[in-house]
C-alpha cells in the first residue's frame, strides 16, 4: 500500500507550506509528532530495519534509471510512487536536526549536533565491527551576510531555500517570490 504521508500527514504538510496559521493546537500536535518521529522512531528504524530495507528507502526514485532485472520489474510494479528527492530531503532533515540540536545546546548547555553525529558514527562502527579511528566535525558560518548579495543570489537562482527563507523573514522578498522559488527547489 503506497501512501503520501511521512513524518507529517498530507494535510499537515500542506498547512505548514501555506500561509502561516495561528492554530496553536495543530502546531503543538505537529511538534509532538516530529519529536516522537525523531526520538522514538529513529531508534526503532536504526535497530530494526534490515540492510535491504534501508537500501530500498534510499534508492533512487527518479524513475529515470533503467534496471531491467526481474527484481527491478517487481519493485516497479509494487512501487508506483511519485519521484521523491531523497537526497534533498535527507539534507533538509540534517539541516533541521543541526539547527535543533545546536539551538538546544546553547539554551541548555547540552551536547549539540557534533556529539550526536559522533554518536551516530560510533553506532555505525559498532554495527559493522569497525573501529572509529578518527572523527572530526568542523563548520564555520559567515553570519553577517549582506542582504544585497543574498538578494542577487536569489535572483540568479543560486540561493538555498534557507537563504530564501531568511530573505522572506527580513521582508527582502515577497511571499509570492518565495513561493515561486520554493517550487523550483
TALIN-V337705 format. One record per run of one state. SS is the DSSP state (~ for helix, > for strand, _ for the rest). FROM is the first residue (numbers start at 1). TO is the last residue. If there is no record, write none. Layout:
# TALIN-V337705
SS;FROM;TO
SS;FROM;TO
This chain:
# TALIN-V337705
_;1;9
~;10;17
_;18;23
~;24;48
_;49;50
~;51;58
_;59;69
~;70;78
_;79;85
~;86;108
_;109;112
~;113;128
_;129;146
~;147;156
_;157;160
~;161;169
_;170;174
~;175;183
_;184;185
